[in-house]
């Protein structure tokens, strides 16, 4: 019985081993190549799979997830500046090209990084350091064009290409900062001068408008005074019968006295000291001068 039991147990173990090697569960986002007697035959996709024990074997594991490859690069621009470029390639295996991804490249990461390095250095060599900083989108387009076809041969597709950072030497960065600061100061000075010019022009226009309005006001005031004097003289002539010339002299003398009162008092009502000719003849002289002026008209 012990020999029979041993044989039964041995057969059971053998069957279990065969059954275990017959069934294979593949995890999500993973694939395996299958080799039949050492030669590639097919691919095991995620889920439940069966293989023929001892004849077929799982050979190479392939990651179907989206992967990120960091590529720090030092390149030389056309104006001989060493720049550091931190890039990242987002890529994945094409599900229909698992064979190429598994067998074409011995070390895919090293090969892909080398392709990226060569492409970036070739592009940067045609640009100045200032152009490299401004042309991230152009460089991305260039790399996508150059790398897509090459990686497709190896069974990979590119999702995106990112430039994380572009670092210039410290002395170049400081020089560029000084240039930018100088330009900003020039712009500020130009804007300030323009603003000052605008203020000056507006002030001059305001003064011009003020003087124009003052002149119009003074002209209207003088016209009103003249009309008022003419009306007063006409009314007094009608009442008194005195000729117009004498009435005019009387009105002018009255105006002269009012003017003396005005110039001897300031705006606050305080009296000022003014030295004038006290002679009555001074008023007569003024009236004679005005009469002479009238006679010349």
LUMPA-713647 format. One line per field, with one value per residue: residue number from 1; residue in three letters; y, z, x of N, C-alpha, C in turn. Coordinates in steps of 0.02 Angstrom, whole numbers, plus 50000, padded with zeros to 5 digits. Layout:
! LUMPA-713647
resi = (NUM ...)
resn = (ala ...)
n.Y = (Y ...)
n.Z = (Z ...)
n.X = (X ...)
ca.Y = (Y ...)
ca.Z = (Z ...)
ca.X = (X ...)
c.Y = (Y ...)
c.Z = (Z ...)
c.X = (X ...)
This chain:
! LUMPA-713647
resi = (1 2 3 4 5 6 7 8 9 10 11 12 13 14 15 16 17 18 19 20 21 22 23 24 25 26 27 28 29 30 31 32 33 34 35 36 37 38 39 40 41 42 43 44 45 46 47 48 49 50 51 52 53 54 55 56 57 58 59 60 61 62 63 64 65 66 67 68 69 70 71 72 73 74 75 76 77 78 79 80 81 82 83 84 85 86 87 88 89 90 91 92 93 94 95 96 97 98 99 100 101 102 103 104 105 106 107 108 109 110 111 112 113 114 115 116 117 118 119 120 121 122 123 124 125 126 127 128 129 130 131 132 133 134 135 136 137 138 139 140 141 142 143 144 145 146 147 148 149 150 151 152 153 154 155 156 157 158 159 160 161 162 163 164 165 166 167 168 169 170 171 172 173 174 175 176 177 178 179 180 181 182 183 184 185 186 187 188 189 190 191 192 193 194 195 196 197 198 199 200 201 202 203 204 205 206 207 208 209 210 211 212 213 214 215 216 217 218 219 220 221 222 223 224 225 226 227 228 229 230 231 232 233 234 235 236 237 238 239 240 241 242 243 244 245 246 247 248 249 250 251 252 253 254 255 256 257 258 259 260 261 262 263 264 265 266 267 268 269 270 271 272 273 274 275 276 277 278 279 280 281 282 283 284 285 286 287 288 289 290 291 292 293 294 295 296 297)
resn = (unk unk unk unk unk unk unk unk unk unk unk unk unk unk unk unk unk unk unk unk unk unk unk unk unk unk unk unk unk unk unk unk unk unk unk unk unk unk unk unk unk unk unk unk unk unk unk unk unk unk unk unk unk unk unk unk unk unk unk unk unk unk unk unk unk unk unk unk unk unk unk unk unk unk unk unk unk unk unk unk unk unk unk unk unk unk unk unk unk unk unk unk unk unk unk unk unk unk unk unk unk unk unk unk unk unk unk unk unk unk unk unk unk unk unk unk unk unk unk unk unk unk unk unk unk unk unk unk unk unk unk unk unk unk unk unk unk unk unk unk unk unk unk unk unk unk unk unk unk unk unk unk unk unk unk unk unk unk unk unk unk unk unk unk unk unk unk unk unk unk unk unk unk unk unk unk unk unk unk unk unk unk unk unk unk unk unk unk unk unk unk unk unk unk unk unk unk unk unk unk unk unk unk unk unk unk unk unk unk unk unk unk unk unk unk unk unk unk unk unk unk unk unk unk unk unk unk unk unk unk unk unk unk unk unk unk unk unk unk unk unk unk unk unk unk unk unk unk unk unk unk unk unk unk unk unk unk unk unk unk unk unk unk unk unk unk unk unk unk unk unk unk unk unk unk unk unk unk unk unk unk unk unk unk unk unk unk unk unk unk unk unk unk unk unk unk unk)
n.Y = (49940 50062 50086 50100 50210 50305 50313 50360 50484 50544 50548 50634 50751 50776 50795 50909 50999 51004 51054 51177 51239 51245 51336 51511 51668 51831 51992 52154 52281 52220 52111 51955 51877 51725 51584 51449 51304 51379 51478 51630 51638 51684 51804 51830 51906 52021 51935 51773 51636 51500 51385 51267 51152 51130 51138 51261 51420 51558 51702 51845 51987 52122 52290 52373 52495 52676 52758 52854 52937 53010 53134 53213 53333 53401 53527 53616 53777 53873 53990 53950 53920 53827 53736 53670 53551 53493 53360 53261 53111 53048 52895 52739 52560 52500 52410 52320 52295 52219 52118 52184 52277 52191 52117 52190 52289 52277 52349 52452 52578 52641 52654 52734 52850 52889 52921 53031 53121 53142 53202 53319 53386 53407 53496 53606 53648 53726 53842 53999 54038 54120 54098 53963 53967 54034 53948 53830 53763 53746 53663 53551 53508 53476 53369 53275 53248 53190 53082 53002 52914 52836 52774 52705 52598 52519 52478 52569 52708 52887 52986 53118 53254 53334 53488 53519 53608 53736 53776 53905 53954 54036 54164 54203 54208 54312 54418 54427 54463 54589 54656 54647 54720 54845 54876 54883 54995 55093 55091 55131 55261 55318 55307 55387 55511 55529 55536 55653 55744 55737 55786 55917 55967 55960 56045 56165 56178 56190 56311 56395 56386 56438 56571 56614 56606 56697 56813 56826 56844 56964 57050 57046 57100 57231 57274 57274 57370 57482 57494 57516 57639 57720 57716 57773 57902 57948 57948 58041 58153 58174 58208 58316 58401 58431 58437 58296 58279 58342 58266 58145 58169 58188 58060 57985 58041 57998 57861 57857 57890 57780 57682 57716 57686 57548 57502 57533 57445 57280 57105 57048 57150 57240 57397 57474 57564 57686 57790 57933 58064 58203 58314 58401 58434 58329 58240 58320 58328 58195 58189 58284 58220 58108 58176 58230 58113 58070 58169 58143 58035)
n.Z = (50000 50035 49933 49822 49864 49867 49733 49684 49747 49690 49556 49569 49612 49498 49403 49457 49444 49306 49274 49337 49262 49144 49151 49150 49225 49177 49228 49231 49111 49072 48973 48901 48805 48713 48690 48582 48596 48604 48508 48460 48469 48505 48597 48767 48831 48953 49079 49078 49023 48922 48907 48826 48926 48951 48816 48768 48834 48949 48897 48885 48981 48956 48981 48975 49018 49026 49015 49090 49041 49104 49047 49070 48994 48926 48817 48677 48616 48462 48483 48567 48703 48848 48894 49009 48994 49051 49019 48981 48923 48876 48850 48774 48750 48593 48577 48470 48429 48513 48497 48431 48530 48629 48575 48485 48538 48647 48763 48795 48863 48870 48733 48685 48761 48709 48577 48601 48660 48552 48458 48522 48544 48412 48369 48459 48426 48315 48358 48449 48623 48671 48576 48599 48723 48689 48600 48639 48604 48467 48472 48534 48437 48335 48393 48413 48280 48234 48319 48325 48212 48224 48351 48329 48249 48344 48417 48500 48552 48556 48681 48732 48740 48853 48909 49051 49114 49070 49090 49102 49104 49253 49238 49114 49138 49234 49155 49060 49143 49183 49060 49034 49144 49115 48996 49047 49131 49035 48966 49068 49092 48968 48967 49076 49031 48922 48990 49064 48960 48909 49020 49023 48900 48918 49027 48969 48872 48957 49022 48912 48876 48993 48992 48875 48910 49016 48945 48863 48963 49021 48911 48895 49017 49005 48899 48956 49054 48975 48904 49013 49062 48951 48950 49074 49055 48953 49019 49122 49045 48989 49100 49164 49062 49033 48928 48834 48841 48960 49053 49032 49080 49214 49249 49225 49318 49433 49418 49426 49559 49621 49576 49644 49772 49761 49734 49849 49943 49999 49957 50072 50135 50206 50227 50117 50100 49983 49876 49795 49676 49757 49708 49643 49515 49448 49420 49332 49229 49184 49134 49032 48947 48909 48841 48736 48672 48629 48538 48434 48368)
n.X = (50041 50097 50188 50104 50029 50128 50160 50039 50032 50144 50105 49997 50060 50138 50038 49981 50087 50099 49972 49980 50078 50011 49907 49899 49891 49884 49929 49844 49887 50003 50104 50158 50282 50276 50373 50400 50480 50596 50580 50500 50324 50193 50086 50047 49908 49833 49741 49658 49754 49818 49951 50061 50136 50311 50338 50297 50346 50339 50420 50473 50434 50325 50293 50143 50098 50090 50243 50377 50522 50660 50771 50907 51009 51160 51199 51273 51257 51239 51310 51410 51377 51358 51220 51100 50976 50827 50729 50582 50519 50365 50298 50243 50217 50167 50020 50002 50128 50209 50303 50411 50445 50490 50595 50675 50762 50900 50925 50810 50790 50917 50944 50837 50856 50980 50944 50862 50954 51044 50958 50914 51036 51076 50977 50993 51120 51103 51047 51049 51083 50981 50881 50854 50790 50674 50613 50542 50423 50444 50557 50504 50412 50503 50574 50472 50439 50558 50582 50468 50450 50566 50554 50438 50478 50536 50430 50367 50266 50251 50184 50195 50314 50414 50485 50560 50648 50765 50928 51042 51218 51278 51339 51291 51154 51149 51197 51094 50990 51031 51023 50886 50837 50892 50823 50694 50707 50733 50613 50528 50576 50548 50409 50379 50427 50341 50220 50242 50253 50123 50053 50105 50060 49921 49908 49949 49848 49740 49772 49770 49635 49581 49630 49571 49436 49439 49473 49360 49267 49312 49297 49159 49125 49178 49102 48976 48996 49022 48901 48819 48869 48843 48705 48677 48729 48646 48521 48545 48571 48447 48377 48445 48487 48616 48762 48829 48968 49012 48941 49000 49129 49099 49055 49172 49258 49196 49213 49352 49373 49311 49399 49515 49475 49466 49598 49661 49621 49638 49601 49553 49494 49571 49651 49766 49920 49941 50029 49980 49952 49896 49834 49693 49697 49751 49649 49580 49673 49672 49541 49548 49638 49563 49459 49530 49567 49442 49411 49496 49444)
ca.Y = (50000 50121 50100 50125 50278 50349 50324 50403 50552 50570 50566 50694 50809 50787 50825 50977 51041 51014 51097 51244 51268 51248 51395 51572 51729 51890 52052 52210 52324 52178 52060 51910 51840 51652 51551 51377 51271 51430 51527 51670 51613 51724 51849 51821 51971 52019 51890 51700 51610 51431 51368 51195 51144 51102 51154 51334 51453 51631 51723 51913 52028 52188 52338 52409 52559 52736 52764 52918 52930 53073 53141 53275 53338 53461 53540 53677 53817 53898 54042 53918 53922 53762 53740 53608 53543 53437 53339 53198 53079 53008 52848 52673 52508 52491 52341 52276 52287 52193 52080 52231 52305 52141 52084 52232 52323 52241 52394 52506 52643 52671 52672 52791 52909 52909 52954 53097 53162 53162 53247 53385 53419 53429 53556 53661 53672 53774 53898 54035 54022 54156 54065 53901 53983 54055 53901 53765 53730 53725 53606 53494 53485 53446 53304 53229 53227 53148 53022 52960 52860 52791 52733 52660 52538 52479 52457 52619 52770 52944 53024 53188 53268 53393 53522 53541 53666 53752 53814 53935 53969 54090 54229 54220 54227 54378 54467 54435 54499 54660 54683 54655 54775 54907 54890 54904 55063 55136 55095 55171 55330 55340 55315 55445 55571 55536 55560 55723 55782 55742 55832 55985 55987 55971 56105 56222 56185 56216 56382 56431 56390 56484 56640 56630 56620 56760 56868 56835 56873 57035 57087 57054 57147 57298 57292 57290 57435 57534 57503 57547 57710 57756 57723 57822 57970 57967 57964 58104 58208 58187 58239 58380 58442 58444 58403 58229 58281 58357 58208 58093 58188 58176 57987 57962 58062 57953 57797 57865 57887 57710 57644 57730 57648 57477 57486 57545 57394 57213 57059 57033 57209 57282 57458 57478 57632 57700 57860 57960 58138 58227 58373 58391 58444 58264 58214 58362 58307 58132 58203 58318 58170 58068 58218 58234 58049 58067 58216 58115 57982)
ca.Z = (50000 50040 49866 49781 49887 49845 49661 49674 49767 49640 49497 49586 49610 49428 49370 49484 49414 49236 49273 49357 49204 49089 49160 49167 49234 49163 49260 49188 49085 49064 48921 48899 48743 48720 48644 48572 48584 48598 48455 48474 48435 48516 48655 48819 48851 49021 49090 49081 48964 48925 48866 48827 48969 48926 48745 48767 48897 48950 48886 48905 49008 48923 49019 48930 49049 49002 49052 49087 49039 49118 49006 49079 48938 48919 48746 48660 48567 48406 48508 48612 48773 48875 48929 49037 48976 49087 48979 49000 48868 48896 48795 48792 48700 48549 48590 48411 48414 48572 48476 48419 48593 48670 48545 48441 48577 48706 48820 48765 48897 48847 48662 48677 48789 48661 48521 48625 48667 48487 48425 48556 48530 48342 48364 48497 48392 48263 48391 48502 48689 48677 48534 48631 48776 48660 48550 48669 48563 48404 48486 48547 48371 48300 48423 48398 48211 48223 48361 48317 48164 48248 48406 48303 48226 48402 48450 48550 48528 48600 48702 48734 48756 48897 48931 49120 49132 49031 49135 49072 49152 49298 49212 49059 49169 49264 49101 49031 49192 49179 48998 49043 49191 49079 48951 49087 49153 48978 48953 49122 49080 48910 48988 49120 48989 48885 49037 49079 48901 48906 49073 49003 48846 48946 49068 48923 48844 49009 49031 48854 48882 49049 48970 48826 48946 49053 48897 48845 49021 49027 48857 48912 49073 48980 48858 49002 49087 48925 48893 49073 49064 48898 48971 49129 49027 48916 49067 49157 48998 48982 49162 49182 49004 49026 48868 48844 48859 49032 49091 49027 49126 49282 49260 49228 49383 49483 49409 49451 49633 49639 49564 49700 49830 49750 49737 49916 49987 49973 49953 50139 50163 50241 50190 50100 50090 49914 49866 49732 49671 49793 49676 49605 49444 49417 49392 49273 49176 49156 49095 48971 48903 48881 48793 48677 48638 48595 48481 48379 48334)
ca.X = (50000 50139 50217 50050 50013 50182 50151 49980 50051 50190 50065 49957 50105 50156 49980 49974 50138 50081 49913 50002 50113 49964 49865 49936 49852 49926 49901 49825 49942 50063 50100 50216 50293 50279 50420 50389 50545 50647 50565 50440 50264 50133 50088 49995 49881 49806 49684 49668 49790 49841 50010 50078 50194 50374 50347 50291 50366 50336 50489 50489 50380 50321 50251 50098 50079 50125 50306 50412 50595 50694 50831 50946 51056 51202 51208 51309 51220 51279 51355 51457 51354 51336 51156 51073 50906 50794 50673 50548 50482 50307 50290 50215 50223 50109 49996 50009 50200 50242 50362 50466 50466 50522 50654 50717 50814 50924 50915 50770 50798 50980 50939 50791 50890 51031 50910 50840 51014 51070 50910 50915 51100 51075 50935 51022 51181 51083 51014 51084 51053 50918 50832 50834 50742 50611 50586 50525 50372 50476 50600 50460 50387 50560 50589 50416 50445 50617 50583 50409 50462 50618 50528 50387 50512 50552 50368 50347 50234 50263 50124 50215 50384 50411 50546 50547 50689 50824 50971 51101 51271 51262 51360 51245 51090 51157 51202 51028 50950 51050 50996 50813 50827 50907 50767 50636 50720 50724 50541 50498 50595 50510 50339 50375 50434 50279 50168 50258 50235 50050 50032 50122 50014 49854 49911 49950 49781 49696 49788 49746 49562 49566 49642 49519 49374 49449 49469 49290 49232 49331 49266 49087 49120 49189 49044 48921 49011 49013 48830 48790 48888 48806 48635 48675 48739 48585 48468 48562 48563 48376 48350 48478 48498 48688 48785 48857 49040 49018 48917 49052 49183 49076 49055 49241 49285 49168 49247 49420 49369 49297 49460 49561 49451 49479 49669 49686 49593 49653 49544 49527 49461 49619 49671 49837 49946 49959 50049 49954 49953 49836 49806 49631 49712 49767 49587 49565 49719 49646 49481 49569 49668 49509 49424 49573 49562 49377 49410 49536 49406)
c.Y = (50062 50139 50128 50197 50327 50365 50371 50476 50584 50590 50629 50757 50827 50821 50898 51024 51056 51063 51169 51278 51276 51313 51454 51632 51789 51952 52107 52252 52285 52128 52018 51881 51766 51625 51476 51345 51322 51483 51564 51643 51658 51767 51831 51890 51965 51974 51817 51675 51537 51422 51293 51185 51109 51117 51230 51362 51528 51657 51793 51951 52097 52231 52378 52476 52616 52748 52833 52906 52999 53076 53208 53277 53403 53469 53607 53713 53841 53954 54017 53926 53852 53771 53671 53606 53482 53420 53275 53174 53036 52960 52782 52624 52505 52420 52294 52264 52264 52153 52127 52260 52255 52118 52131 52263 52281 52283 52455 52574 52678 52694 52733 52855 52935 52945 53024 53145 53187 53212 53316 53421 53445 53493 53616 53690 53723 53838 53934 54020 54059 54123 53999 53914 54000 54001 53832 53727 53705 53664 53544 53464 53449 53376 53253 53203 53177 53082 52975 52901 52811 52746 52685 52595 52490 52458 52506 52677 52825 52977 53099 53194 53334 53420 53551 53604 53673 53798 53839 53945 54033 54158 54251 54243 54297 54432 54480 54474 54573 54693 54696 54714 54842 54926 54914 54976 55112 55145 55138 55245 55359 55353 55376 55510 55583 55562 55633 55768 55791 55790 55905 56011 56003 56033 56167 56233 56213 56291 56423 56440 56439 56556 56661 56648 56685 56820 56881 56866 56947 57077 57098 57104 57220 57322 57312 57357 57492 57548 57536 57621 57750 57768 57774 57893 57993 57986 58030 58164 58225 58223 58308 58426 58459 58405 58338 58230 58294 58298 58151 58107 58174 58101 57961 57982 58017 57884 57799 57859 57816 57667 57655 57691 57574 57460 57497 57495 57326 57168 57044 57094 57256 57340 57457 57551 57640 57774 57883 58036 58165 58286 58356 58397 58379 58233 58253 58343 58243 58144 58238 58267 58127 58107 58223 58170 58043 58111 58190 58062 58010)
c.Z = (50000 49972 49820 49799 49864 49771 49647 49691 49716 49576 49510 49584 49539 49391 49392 49452 49341 49231 49290 49299 49143 49091 49182 49170 49225 49192 49208 49170 49080 49008 48925 48829 48759 48667 48643 48551 48568 48546 48472 48434 48444 48579 48702 48841 48920 49025 49093 49016 48977 48881 48873 48870 48933 48852 48736 48836 48890 48945 48915 48927 48975 48962 48969 48959 49015 49046 49041 49088 49048 49079 49019 49028 48944 48845 48736 48605 48512 48428 48566 48687 48793 48914 48953 49023 49011 49050 49005 48940 48898 48839 48821 48734 48659 48557 48531 48392 48475 48553 48466 48485 48635 48642 48505 48479 48637 48769 48794 48797 48872 48775 48652 48704 48741 48601 48541 48631 48600 48452 48456 48541 48458 48334 48398 48462 48338 48292 48439 48568 48698 48636 48565 48685 48747 48618 48580 48626 48497 48415 48500 48482 48333 48327 48409 48327 48201 48261 48348 48271 48190 48304 48381 48277 48284 48441 48502 48516 48580 48617 48703 48752 48794 48911 49001 49137 49083 49073 49098 49125 49192 49269 49154 49087 49199 49210 49070 49078 49190 49116 49005 49090 49157 49032 48989 49111 49095 48962 49005 49111 49021 48928 49032 49080 48949 48929 49054 49021 48896 48959 49053 48949 48874 48990 49024 48891 48894 49021 48973 48858 48937 49027 48918 48860 48986 49007 48876 48901 49029 48973 48871 48969 49049 48938 48902 49035 49038 48913 48953 49077 49012 48918 49026 49103 48991 48964 49103 49110 48989 49041 49172 49123 48993 48965 48885 48866 48933 49075 49090 49076 49199 49299 49267 49294 49438 49479 49436 49527 49656 49629 49619 49762 49823 49760 49806 49967 49957 49976 50020 50171 50201 50197 50179 50091 50019 49906 49797 49733 49703 49758 49639 49531 49410 49386 49329 49215 49143 49112 49030 48921 48871 48828 48729 48637 48599 48533 48421 48340 48273)
c.X = (50043 50169 50163 50031 50066 50176 50093 49997 50097 50153 50024 50000 50123 50099 49971 50025 50121 50022 49933 50037 50068 49923 49909 49888 49900 49891 49887 49887 50008 50051 50163 50222 50298 50327 50406 50455 50599 50635 50500 50381 50203 50142 50031 49972 49850 49744 49705 49700 49811 49903 50024 50140 50251 50388 50346 50312 50354 50408 50502 50426 50383 50271 50210 50076 50116 50185 50337 50487 50625 50759 50865 51003 51096 51217 51243 51272 51268 51326 51398 51440 51331 51271 51135 50998 50879 50731 50642 50508 50426 50291 50260 50225 50159 50084 50004 50082 50239 50305 50421 50492 50506 50589 50700 50775 50835 50914 50876 50783 50862 50975 50894 50823 50944 51001 50888 50900 51038 51024 50912 50980 51103 51034 50968 51083 51165 51053 51061 51050 50987 50863 50808 50781 50674 50577 50571 50474 50401 50521 50559 50434 50443 50574 50534 50421 50501 50614 50524 50422 50514 50593 50474 50418 50528 50490 50344 50313 50246 50197 50139 50288 50385 50481 50532 50585 50747 50867 51032 51155 51254 51279 51315 51178 51094 51161 51133 50982 50966 51022 50921 50798 50840 50850 50706 50645 50710 50649 50506 50513 50556 50437 50330 50380 50371 50223 50179 50239 50159 50023 50045 50075 49945 49853 49910 49881 49732 49708 49762 49670 49542 49574 49590 49454 49379 49442 49397 49251 49247 49299 49192 49078 49127 49130 48985 48932 48998 48939 48796 48806 48849 48734 48629 48682 48677 48529 48481 48554 48489 48348 48378 48486 48571 48712 48822 48930 49049 48995 48968 49108 49163 49078 49126 49273 49260 49202 49318 49422 49356 49359 49510 49541 49469 49553 49697 49659 49609 49592 49513 49494 49507 49641 49746 49856 49970 49973 50026 49960 49890 49802 49743 49644 49729 49706 49569 49609 49694 49586 49499 49599 49614 49471 49463 49569 49497 49377 49450 49498 49368)
